[in-house]
Amino acid sequence: MTWSNLGGGDHAGDSWNIANGTTISGIHYNITTVTVDSGNTVYVAQGTVLEIHAETINMQGTIYGESRGYLGGKIDGDWGQGP
């Protein structure tokens, strides 16, 4: 396997049906079809980047990323903490 849920990577043209409750991050590419089934919720890992590059995205469920990204704005005189 050349990819992982948290690390991303090349899916070798395969489809990816993301299971309910899975936490994902990274840059995922070379995917035929990405599916999140109805009623399922997939979570974005805290403080990470998520990119999905696919020919088809079948989004019937939810990818939940609220408050999961890098801190933004000015904190104690310093700007955000993203890459």
N, C-alpha and C positions, 0 to 999 in steps of 0.2 A: 504494500500500500504506500502510495507516494503522498498521501494527505492525511490530516487528522482533524477532528472537530474543532480543536482549539488552535491548531497551528496553520490550518489552511493547506493549500498546495494544489497540485495537478490531479484532477479526478479522472484523467485518461479517457474522457469522452463518455463516462458512465453517468447514469442518472443518480440523483441523491434525494431520497425520501427521508427528511429529517424527523426523527421520532419525537413524540411529545415529551417535554421536560428536558430536552437536550440543551446544553450550553455550547455556543459556538463563537468563534472569533477567527481572525486571520483573513487572508486573501485566498478565496476558493475560485478556481478557474478550470476551463476545459470540461464543462459539465453540459450534458445534453438537456436534462430537465431537472429542476429543483422543485420539490413538492413539500409543502407543509399542509397536512390534511385538516379538514374542517374540525374545529373543536380543540386542535392541538396548539400549544404555545411553546415556542422555542426562544431561548434567552441568549442575549449577547453578553459575553463575559465582561466584567467590570474593567474599565480603564484600557480597553483594547480597540483595535480597528476591525471592522467587518466589511468585506467586499465579496459579493457573489457575482461571478460572470458565467452566465448560462444562456443557451439558445432559447430555452423556455423556462419561465418561472410560474409555477402553479401554486398560487398563494390562497389557500382556502382558510387557513388558520392565522396565527399571529406570530410575528417576530417581535419580541418585547425587548426594547433597548432603553427605556426611560431611566434616566439618571445613571446610565452604564458607561458613558463616555468619559473623556478626560475632563477635569475641572476647568472651567473657563472663567472669564472675567478677572478682575483684580482681587487678589487675596494677599493680605499683609504687604501691599505695595508691589507685589510681583504679578505678572500676567500669567494666566492659565498654565496648565501642566501637560499639554499635549506634545506629541512628537514634533 
